[in-house]
Amino acid sequence: MNKERITIFDTTLRDGEQSPGCSMTLDEKLRMARLLDEMGVDVIEAGFPIASPGDFEAVSRISETVKTSTIAGLCRAKDADIEAAAQAIEKAPRKRIHTFISTSPLHMKYKLQMEPDAVVDAIAASVAKARQYTDDVEWSAEDGSRTEPDFLCRCVETAIRAGASTINIPDTVGYAMPEDYAALFTMLRTRVPDMDKAVLSVHCHNDLGVAVANSLAGVKAGARQIECTINGIGERAGNAALEEVVMAMRTRPDAFPYETGIDTTAITKVSRTLSTITGFSVQPNKAVVGANAFAHESGIHQDGMLKNAQTYEIMTPESVGLVKSELVLGKHSGRHALKNKLQDLGYKLDDTAFQDLFQRFKVLADRKKTIFDEDIETLIEEEIGREKDRIQFVALQIQAGTRGPQVAELVLDVDGNAQNAKTEGNGPVDAIFRAIREIVPHPDAHLQLYQVHAVTGGTDAQAEVTVRLEEDGKTVNGQGADVDTLVASCRAYIHALNKLLTKRTRSAPA
């Protein structure tokens, strides 16, 4: 039986990055774009080119780098936006301009301050202008789920006549229920002339926890493109999670007789990479990629699993690229063994990065009795992308305990120069963070989040720490890992501070 193909449109680098603290550096965006391309994502929305010079550069570089996926640039219904998007995606082998405007009464009155007729005129003009640069034009009705049906039909008809080949109806504020959202697509397919000339698309936010359900309901009602993000990141409560919509269709072909081009065995790796880059840890009970997604503690469940895994697992861990952790490396393992393990885990490192990784692996093996795949992956994610950081961790010595005072002696490499500080604090973590502030003053930055969790089980597990800093409305997350929780905390704060310095540089006037 031939299945209909569903286009997967990933907006992790655009909508996902708008989530507070999820901003990425150029190198991090390029890395994620390559992984999405390798995973088989059909369309990568690389950014909002007019938003900033940094966004423009990221979209442009991604367009030059990605080989297979279509690269989309987002733009408002304004000439300058469309021209910037067209220029940014110019070198992409496959390119799309994605233009949007609000269509709900609430947005038109208070956000746009435009009359409905003016909005319709803007749709026609913006889509027509976008078509001057590419045949692949997507038009979105922002707040489409709260738009009056008659006006929505008029807007969609206008966009199609102007040349839009994809029509996206977003549930921008996560207000719709599955039956409401499905009814929208059924109505459009019934009432809009030439609706068969465009692909209908869903874009759902998770404010009420039904983004995935709404996306699948839209597909059943005729949509053939799903807009989603890795780990469901995005503004407010996030977007529909790519891994969830893809695995739902794969696991339930009886309910969803469709196929995608996604290599599902890459899901776990891409999920973990994004988590490390953004510092947003995946909650343990998260569907598909959470730590507990394939864990069974109940005696009844364990008994069933031992007899037949299908008693409690509707999909296999291997189908999403999750391989059972095994102790295969230790302090006596050499470079060849580590290279083989990296190959098994799907990582490719250049010689310099590999040598640095090997040294960190040896240090970890001396300190940790058992080395699991998760430990290796954490080391890799720690290693990649940090060599260009202005601030590098060198050494840390802590004096702690009930008798006090708690003292941190810290050495950092700042722009190639070793600098040190010795500070007291209200606890060892406070002392460490005070030492960092003494070496690299940043009085306007405030600590918003400090979070610790273990990478694996056991008392010698690596700790993975997330730190969130805020300065002048800019929020960044940093992540660090080490078997010593205090060292991990220091690394996480330094990672966040490096991101903050990058943001300062980008936002500084020329």
C-alpha positions in Angstrom: 0.0 0.0 0.0 1.4 3.4 -1.0 1.4 5.9 1.8 1.0 9.6 1.4 4.1 11.6 2.2 4.0 14.2 5.0 6.4 17.1 4.7 8.3 17.7 8.0 9.1 21.4 8.4 11.5 22.0 11.3 11.5 25.4 12.9 13.9 24.6 15.8 16.3 27.3 14.6 13.6 30.0 14.2 10.5 29.5 16.5 12.4 27.2 18.8 15.3 29.6 19.3 12.8 32.3 20.3 12.2 30.4 23.6 13.9 32.4 26.4 17.4 31.1 26.9 17.4 28.9 23.8 19.4 31.3 21.6 22.3 29.7 19.8 25.6 30.8 18.4 26.3 30.7 14.7 28.4 27.5 15.0 25.7 25.9 17.1 23.0 26.7 14.5 25.2 25.3 11.7 25.7 22.1 13.7 22.0 21.7 14.3 21.2 22.4 10.7 23.6 19.7 9.5 22.0 17.2 11.9 18.5 18.1 10.8 19.6 17.7 7.2 21.2 14.3 7.9 18.1 13.2 9.7 15.9 13.8 6.7 14.0 17.0 7.6 12.3 18.3 4.4 12.3 22.0 5.3 14.6 23.8 7.8 13.3 27.2 8.8 16.7 28.7 9.5 15.7 32.0 11.0 14.2 35.5 10.5 16.8 37.3 8.4 15.5 40.9 8.9 15.5 40.5 12.7 19.2 41.1 13.1 22.6 40.9 11.3 23.3 37.7 13.3 20.0 36.1 12.1 20.8 37.1 8.5 24.3 35.7 8.7 23.0 32.4 10.2 20.4 31.9 7.5 22.9 32.7 4.8 25.6 30.3 6.2 23.0 27.5 6.7 21.9 28.0 3.1 25.5 27.5 1.9 26.0 24.5 4.2 22.9 22.3 4.0 22.9 19.9 1.0 19.5 18.3 0.9 16.8 20.1 3.0 14.9 23.1 1.7 16.0 26.3 3.6 13.2 28.7 4.5 13.6 32.3 5.7 10.7 33.9 7.6 9.5 37.4 6.8 6.6 39.7 7.5 4.4 41.1 4.7 6.9 43.9 4.1 9.2 44.5 1.1 12.3 44.9 3.2 11.7 41.6 5.0 11.1 39.7 1.8 14.2 41.1 0.2 16.3 40.2 3.2 14.9 36.7 3.3 15.5 36.3 -0.5 19.1 37.5 -0.1 19.8 35.2 2.9 18.6 32.0 1.2 20.0 32.9 -2.2 22.7 30.2 -2.1 20.5 27.3 -0.9 20.1 24.5 -3.4 16.4 24.5 -2.4 14.9 27.7 -1.1 11.6 28.9 0.3 10.3 32.3 1.4 7.9 32.1 4.3 5.8 35.2 4.7 3.1 35.8 7.2 0.5 38.3 8.5 -2.0 38.3 11.3 -5.6 37.6 10.4 -7.6 37.3 13.6 -9.8 40.3 14.7 -7.8 40.7 17.9 -4.4 40.8 16.1 -5.6 43.0 13.2 -7.0 45.6 15.7 -4.4 45.8 18.3 -1.2 44.4 16.8 -1.4 45.5 13.1 -3.9 48.3 13.5 -5.1 47.4 10.0 -8.5 47.0 8.4 -9.3 43.6 6.9 -9.2 44.9 3.3 -5.7 46.3 3.9 -4.6 42.9 5.3 -5.9 41.1 2.2 -4.1 43.6 0.0 -0.9 43.0 2.0 -1.2 39.3 1.5 -1.5 39.6 -2.3 1.4 42.0 -2.5 3.7 40.1 -0.2 3.2 36.7 -1.8 3.5 38.2 -5.3 6.8 39.8 -4.3 8.1 36.6 -2.8 7.4 34.8 -6.0 9.8 37.1 -7.8 12.6 35.3 -6.0 11.4 31.7 -5.8 8.5 29.5 -6.8 8.4 27.9 -3.3 6.5 30.5 -1.3 4.7 29.7 2.0 2.0 32.0 3.4 0.9 31.8 7.1 -2.2 33.3 8.7 -0.8 34.3 12.1 -3.4 33.5 14.8 -5.3 31.5 12.2 -7.1 29.3 14.7 -8.9 32.5 16.1 -9.6 34.0 12.7 -13.2 34.3 11.5 -13.9 31.5 9.0 -15.2 33.7 6.1 -12.2 36.0 6.4 -9.8 33.1 6.6 -11.1 31.6 3.4 -10.8 35.0 1.7 -7.2 35.3 2.8 -6.2 31.8 1.8 -7.8 32.3 -1.6 -5.9 35.5 -2.1 -2.6 33.9 -1.1 -3.1 31.0 -3.5 -4.0 33.3 -6.4 -0.9 35.4 -5.7 1.3 32.2 -6.0 1.6 30.6 -2.6 2.3 26.9 -2.9 2.0 26.2 0.9 -0.7 27.5 3.2 0.0 27.4 6.9 -2.8 27.8 9.4 -1.0 28.2 12.8 -2.6 27.8 16.2 -0.3 30.6 17.3 -1.4 30.9 20.9 -2.2 27.2 21.5 -5.9 27.9 21.9 -7.5 25.3 19.6 -8.7 21.8 20.5 -8.1 18.9 18.0 -11.7 18.9 16.7 -11.7 22.7 16.2 -8.4 22.6 14.4 -9.4 19.7 12.1 -12.7 21.5 11.3 -10.6 24.5 10.0 -8.8 22.4 7.4 -12.0 20.6 6.4 -13.6 24.0 5.9 -10.7 25.3 3.8 -10.6 22.2 1.6 -14.4 22.5 1.0 -14.8 26.3 0.5 -11.6 27.7 -1.0 -11.3 27.6 -4.8 -8.0 26.1 -6.1 -7.2 24.7 -2.6 -5.8 21.7 -4.4 -3.1 23.9 -5.8 -1.4 24.4 -2.4 -0.2 22.2 0.4 -2.0 22.8 3.7 0.3 23.0 6.8 -0.1 22.8 10.5 1.8 24.8 13.1 0.7 24.2 16.7 1.8 25.7 20.0 1.5 23.7 23.3 0.0 26.2 25.7 -2.8 23.7 26.6 -0.7 20.6 26.0 -2.4 19.5 22.8 0.1 20.7 20.1 0.9 17.2 18.9 -2.8 16.1 19.0 -3.8 19.2 17.1 -1.0 18.6 14.5 -2.1 15.0 13.9 -5.8 16.1 13.8 -4.9 18.6 11.1 -3.1 15.9 9.1 -6.2 13.7 9.3 -8.2 16.6 8.0 -6.0 17.1 4.9 -2.9 18.9 6.0 0.3 17.5 4.4 3.0 19.5 6.2 3.7 19.5 9.9 5.7 22.4 11.4 7.5 21.3 14.6 10.7 21.5 16.7 13.1 19.1 18.3 12.2 18.4 21.9 9.1 20.7 21.4 11.0 23.8 22.2 9.5 27.2 21.3 7.9 30.3 22.6 5.9 30.0 25.9 5.0 26.3 26.3 6.7 25.3 23.1 5.7 23.8 19.7 4.6 20.4 18.6 7.6 18.0 19.1 9.0 16.6 15.9 9.9 13.3 17.6 6.4 12.8 18.9 4.5 13.5 15.6 6.9 11.4 13.6 6.8 8.4 16.0 3.0 8.6 16.4 2.6 8.2 12.6 5.2 5.4 12.5 3.8 3.5 15.5 0.1 3.9 14.5 0.0 3.4 10.7 -3.6 2.1 11.1 -4.6 5.6 12.3 -2.1 7.6 10.3 -1.3 5.8 6.9 1.4 8.3 6.1 5.2 8.3 5.8 7.9 10.9 6.3 11.5 11.1 5.2 12.8 11.2 8.8 15.5 8.7 9.9 14.1 8.0 13.3 17.2 6.3 14.5 18.8 9.8 14.6 16.1 11.2 17.0 17.9 10.6 20.3 21.2 12.0 19.1 19.6 15.2 17.7 17.5 15.6 20.9 20.5 15.3 23.2 22.6 17.6 21.0 20.0 20.3 21.2 19.6 19.8 24.9 23.3 20.4 25.4 23.5 23.4 23.1 20.5 25.2 24.7 21.0 24.0 28.3 17.3 22.9 28.3 17.3 19.4 29.8 14.6 17.1 28.6 12.2 16.1 31.4 12.5 12.4 32.4 8.9 11.6 31.5 9.0 13.3 28.1 7.5 11.1 25.3 10.0 9.3 23.0 13.2 11.0 24.2 12.8 11.3 28.0 15.1 9.3 30.2 12.1 7.2 31.5 10.5 6.7 28.0 11.9 3.1 27.9 12.5 2.6 31.6 10.4 0.1 33.7 10.4 -0.1 37.5 7.1 -1.6 38.4 7.5 -5.4 39.1 4.4 -6.2 37.0 5.8 -4.2 34.1 9.3 -5.8 34.4 7.8 -9.2 34.5 5.9 -8.5 31.3 9.0 -7.0 29.6 11.0 -10.1 30.4 8.4 -12.3 28.7 7.7 -10.0 25.7 8.9 -6.4 25.3 5.7 -5.5 23.4 3.6 -5.9 26.6 4.7 -2.5 27.7 6.7 -1.0 24.8 4.8 0.2 21.7 8.1 1.1 19.9 11.6 -0.2 20.4 14.4 1.9 21.9 16.5 1.1 18.8 13.8 2.7 16.5 14.7 6.2 17.9 18.4 5.5 18.1 18.6 4.6 21.8 21.0 1.8 22.4 21.3 0.1 25.8 24.3 1.5 27.8 27.1 -1.1 28.1 30.4 -0.9 29.9 32.9 -1.2 27.0 35.5 1.4 27.8 37.7 2.0 30.8 40.9 3.6 31.9 43.0 1.0 30.0 41.1 1.6 26.7 43.1 3.3 23.9 42.4 5.7 21.1 41.3 3.0 18.7 38.6 1.7 21.1 37.3 5.3 21.7 37.2 5.9 17.9 35.2 2.8 17.4 32.8 3.8 20.2 32.4 7.3 18.6 31.6 5.6 15.3 29.0 3.4 17.0 27.4 6.5 18.5 27.4 8.3 15.2 29.9 11.1 15.9 32.7 12.4 13.7 35.4 14.5 15.2 38.5 16.1 13.6 41.9 15.1 14.9 42.3 18.1 17.2 38.8 17.6 18.8 39.4 13.9 19.1 42.7 14.3 20.9 41.1 16.8 23.3 38.2 14.4 23.9 40.6 11.5 24.5 42.4 13.4 27.2 39.1 14.2 29.0 38.0 10.6 28.6 41.2 9.4 30.3 40.7 11.8 33.2 37.1 10.7 33.5 38.1 7.0 33.4 40.6 7.5 36.2 37.8 9.1 38.4 34.8 7.0 37.4 34.6 3.2 37.8 32.1 2.5 35.0 31.9 4.4 31.7 28.6 4.3 29.9 27.6 5.5 26.4 25.8 8.5 28.0 29.1 9.5 29.7 30.9 9.4 26.3 28.1 11.4 24.7 28.2 14.0 27.4 32.0 14.4 27.0 31.5 14.9 23.2 28.8 17.5 23.6 31.0 19.3 26.2 33.9 19.3 23.7 32.2 20.3 20.5 31.9 24.1 20.0 33.8 25.2 23.1 37.2 25.7 21.6 36.3 29.3 20.4 35.0 30.4 23.8 36.8 33.5 25.2 36.7 32.1 28.7 38.1 28.6 29.3 38.0 26.6 32.6 41.5 25.7 33.9 41.4 24.6 37.6 39.2 24.8 40.7 40.0 24.1 44.4 37.2 24.2 47.0 37.1 24.4 50.7 33.7 23.4 52.0 31.9 21.8 55.0 30.0 22.8 58.1 32.8 24.7 59.8 33.3 27.1 56.9 34.0 29.5 55.4 33.4 28.0 52.0 36.2 29.2 49.7 36.7 28.8 45.9 40.2 29.1 44.3 39.6 29.4 40.6 41.8 29.7 37.5 40.4 30.7 34.2 41.9 31.4 30.8 40.4 34.7 29.5 41.3 35.6 26.0 44.5 33.5 26.3 45.6 34.9 29.6 45.5 32.9 32.9 43.6 34.7 35.6 42.8 33.6 39.2 40.6 34.5 42.1 40.1 33.3 45.7 36.6 34.1 47.1 34.3 33.2 50.0 30.6 32.5 49.5 27.5 31.3 51.1 28.2 27.7 50.2 30.7 26.3 47.6 28.6 27.0 44.5 28.1 30.7 45.6 31.9 30.9 46.2 32.6 29.6 42.7 30.2 32.0 41.0 31.6 34.9 43.0 35.1 33.9 41.8 33.9 33.9 38.2 32.4 37.3 38.6 35.6 38.6 40.1 37.7 37.4 37.2 35.1 38.5 34.5 33.0 41.3 36.0 29.4 41.3 34.7 27.4 43.2 37.3 24.2 43.5 35.2 23.8 39.8 34.7 21.5 37.9 37.0 21.4 34.2 37.8 17.9 32.9 36.9 18.3 29.1 37.1 20.7 26.6 38.6 19.8 23.0 38.0 21.6 19.7 38.6 20.8 16.2 37.4 22.8 13.0 37.0 23.8 11.7 33.5 23.7 8.1 34.6 23.0 6.2 37.8 25.4 5.6 40.7 27.2 7.8 43.2 30.0 8.3 40.7 27.7 9.5 37.9 28.6 12.6 36.0 26.6 15.6 37.1 25.1 17.7 34.3 24.4 21.3 35.5 22.3 24.0 33.7 22.8 27.7 34.5 20.6 30.5 33.1 21.8 34.1 33.1 19.8 37.2 32.2 21.2 40.6 31.2 19.2 43.5 29.8 16.4 41.2 28.7 18.7 38.8 27.0 18.6 35.2 28.4 21.2 32.5 27.9 21.6 28.9 29.2 24.9 27.2 29.8 25.6 23.6 30.5 28.5 21.7 32.1 29.2 18.1 33.1 31.7 16.5 35.4 31.8 13.7 38.0 32.4 16.6 40.5 29.2 18.6 40.7 31.1 21.7 41.7 33.3 21.5 38.6 30.2 20.9 36.5 28.6 24.0 38.1 31.6 26.1 37.2 31.7 24.8 33.6 28.0 25.5 33.2 28.3 29.1 34.5 31.3 29.7 32.2 29.4 28.3 29.2 26.5 30.7 29.9 28.8 33.6 30.3 30.6 32.9 27.0 27.2 32.9 25.3 26.3 36.2 27.0 29.6 37.8 25.8 28.7 36.6 22.3 25.3 38.2 22.5 26.9 41.5 23.7 29.2 41.5 20.6 26.3 40.8 18.2 24.1 43.6 19.7 26.8 46.2 20.0 26.5 49.0 17.4 28.9 48.9 14.5 
